[in-house]
Amino acid sequence: MDTNTAAVLKDVNGSENNGEAISRRNFAKKLLGVSALSSLGISLIPEAALAWLDGSFAQRDDLADAVKVLVKTYSDTKPYPHKFNDGLVKMHLRNLDFAVRKGIWKERAEHYVWTLGVVVDRHIKKGIEMFGKDAFLWGNFERTSCSYQLYERIEIKDGERCVPCPFKPILDQIQKGMGTYQITWEDVHNKWCIPVWSGFAANAGVKVEVEPGEICRIKVV
Amino acid sequence: MSDRERRDFTKQTLKWGGALTLIAAFNPARLVFGAGPGGPPGKAPGGAPGGAAGGPPAGMGNPLKMMQENQFLQRDDLDDALKSMYMTYDSSRPYPHKFNDVISKGQLECLEFIVSKGLEKEYVEHYVTTMKPILQRIKQQVAKEGPDKALYGMFEGTTCSYQLMERIDVKQGERSFPCPYGPALERCKQWLPERFVMKWEEVCNKMCIPTWQGFANEMEVKITITPGETCVVKLA
């Protein structure tokens, strides 16, 4: 449910509480109007409406490879239960460990923010103008494969997202199994996640507060 | 019943009885589930995921035990995985997203940065050095089971590869797979203009080839690498 639809439903509930009757026709009319406006709004963000959940799943002819990898991953339980984000998390941790050892973690985070700044300029800024600050979180979390392929799940609240930290369990495993990384979990927060999100936010003209933890909370302020 | 009818009856009985015996012996259900609880274990071709490589999965022969010991079926976090997969494959524009979308793009973004700093050699050395404990373990398996184990450890045996490559074609002494970086780099250049100057050949020569050669050296095996849209890594 988008925020506009939610607002309409809130209005409806409010009316009921006040003892006012709302006819089905009026409700449907209002809902259709808001939906049309929402659709129009989204379609005005170039390509945003096209690229995400476009109903093409059933037409894909490459699902067999994906399913095989998924089964292989979730059958791989030793020395720990592997998940779909395992390789991606390890890549991020390895790259961060290298950057921290070399003392270039800040530049590394800035490069990442600069590289993806194109997307922020193209989609997210316009989204914020049209829908408010929550569009920043929408664009950085549930809307992008960079997040939904990294976080096992994303809890969505207005102005806030919560994600289980994917880095801690795997960093623990790496240190237990190999012990070859120098970074700590705090380095992951302070030298990767927080600078990257803050950088994206600055590009988009908003501010974020990050509460790192096993469940990481990101709020737009 | 005349003698002739009795003879025909016996003939028919033997014919159909024999056929039923053959069907029972090669019954697909029997092949999958074995002879049932308490009976001798059946054998499935190839083995199921979670079982020992190449052999039948644990608990084979007892359907209930087989299900209980199948690692995939015991997972309680498949819903998150399926949702992520659905979100990925339901996004087909501007290009069809795949499960390895972010890992390949993320790796390219980092390599672009590393190459711009001229640190690619140290970057590869760091990768090989931090992997040493695992490479030493694989080296011991190579000594026991042969050099193909090195390819197994580098490719289908690790999430870092099988979650990166869409599929891995496994042959004795050889692995081949579609290069995930070539298409990803093209998309990065198209959709993130002026952010990527690196060429595909640099990905091969500055990351993939030296990394795999570094792994192979640690395991004391020799490999040859033929990069391309389908990349081939062979024991030399």
Interface residues (C-beta under 8 A of the other chain):
Chain A: E47 L50 A51 W52 L53 D54 G55 S56 F57 Q59 R60 D62 L63 D65 A66 V67 K68 V69 L70 V71 K72 T73 Y74 S75 D76 T77 P81 H82 K83 F84 N85 D86 G87 L88 K90 M91 H92 R94 N95 D97 F98 R101 K102 I104 E107 R108 H111 Y112 W114 T115 L116 V118 V119 S145 C146 Y148 Q149 L150 E152 R153 G177 M178 G179 T180 Y181
Chain B: P49 G50 N70 Q71 F72 Q74 R75 D77 L78 D80 A81 L82 K83 S84 M85 Y86 M87 T88 Y89 D90 S91 S92 R93 P94 P96 H97 K98 F99 D101 V102 I103 K105 G106 Q107 E109 C110 E112 F113 I114 S116 K117 L119 E122 Y123 H126 Y127 T129 T130 M131 K132 P133 I134 T159 C160 S161 Y162 Q163 L164 E166 R167 W191 L192 P193 R195 F196
